[in-house]
Amino acid sequence: MKVRMVEHREGAWNEDGEWRSFAPVGAVMEVNDAMGADLCAQGAAVPVTEERKAETRPAPDTAEKRAAAKK
């Protein structure tokens, strides 16, 4: 689970045999689902949804002007 830290946390925890430290405020970190749920429930982090790339298109009038200019 990806979470974005919204509260400063010090220390470390053991996840799957590896000691991990908390990310700084504003940073995104990936944790197991249980840890992510705990951090979010405590108000220390918020879940991060998949970031989708925004589709960009020219405004309709711009496309029409380009078409007219090509004629």
C-alpha positions, 0 to 999 in steps of 0.5 A: 500500500502506498501512503503519503506521510502527513505527520513526522514520525521517528523510529523504525519498524521491522517489515518482513525481516528488514528494518525500515524508517519513516519517510519525511512529511509529504513523501510517499512510501510503500508499506504492507497493508496492515502498516498502511491502515494503521498509519492512516487510522492514526492520522499520520498518513493518507492513502495514495491512489494510482496517479493517472497521467492527465490527457491533454488536448488543444482547445476546440477553437485552437484545433479549428484555427490550425485546420483553417490556417493549413488551408 
